[in-house]
């Protein structure tokens, strides 16, 4: 079941090319962080979960914050340039 009854009611998200490339880079960074975390945690299987959580979230949270800030700055630059 969809949130919106009609696709025309859904808000449209407009992104420029730089924002799309930035989001793609953030996605690849998060994927790399996941791989690094799994690899570091697999060194000692007895403490896999706590090691994974510590390593992953230590890298993920700054990346997520950088993603929010960067996406907003790229949007602000486009809106200012078009005005």
C-alpha positions in Angstrom: 0.0 0.0 0.0 1.3 3.4 -1.0 1.4 6.5 1.2 -0.1 8.5 -1.6 -3.2 7.5 -3.4 -2.0 8.9 -6.6 1.6 9.4 -7.8 0.8 13.0 -8.8 0.1 13.8 -5.1 3.7 12.7 -4.1 6.1 15.6 -3.7 8.7 15.8 -6.4 12.4 15.8 -5.3 14.4 18.0 -7.6 18.2 17.4 -7.6 20.8 18.8 -9.9 23.6 16.6 -11.3 26.2 17.6 -8.7 23.8 16.6 -5.9 23.2 13.2 -7.6 27.0 12.6 -7.9 27.5 13.6 -4.3 24.8 11.2 -3.1 26.4 8.4 -5.2 29.8 9.2 -3.6 28.2 9.0 -0.1 26.6 5.7 -1.0 29.9 4.2 -2.1 31.6 5.6 1.1 29.0 3.9 3.3 29.4 0.7 1.3 33.2 0.8 1.8 32.7 1.5 5.5 30.5 -1.5 5.8 33.2 -3.7 4.1 35.9 -2.3 6.4 33.8 -2.9 9.5 33.0 -6.5 8.6 36.6 -7.2 7.8 37.9 -5.7 11.1 35.2 -7.4 13.1 35.8 -10.8 11.5 39.4 -10.9 13.0 37.9 -12.0 16.3 34.6 -13.8 16.0 34.0 -13.8 19.8 33.6 -10.0 19.8 32.2 -9.6 16.2 29.1 -7.6 17.0 30.5 -5.1 19.4 33.6 -4.6 17.2 31.4 -4.2 14.1 29.1 -1.7 15.8 32.0 0.4 17.2 33.9 0.6 13.9 30.9 1.0 11.6 29.2 3.7 13.6 32.4 5.6 14.2 32.7 6.0 10.4 29.1 6.0 9.4 27.8 8.9 11.6 30.4 11.5 10.3 29.7 10.3 6.7 25.9 10.7 7.2 26.4 14.2 8.7 28.7 15.2 5.8 26.0 13.9 3.4 23.3 16.1 4.9 25.5 19.1 5.0 27.0 18.6 1.6 23.6 18.0 0.0 22.2 21.2 1.4 25.2 23.2 0.4 25.0 22.0 -3.2 21.3 22.8 -3.2 21.9 26.3 -1.8 24.6 27.0 -4.4 22.2 26.1 -7.3 19.3 28.2 -5.9 21.6 31.2 -5.4 23.1 30.8 -8.9 19.7 30.6 -10.6 18.4 33.8 -8.8 
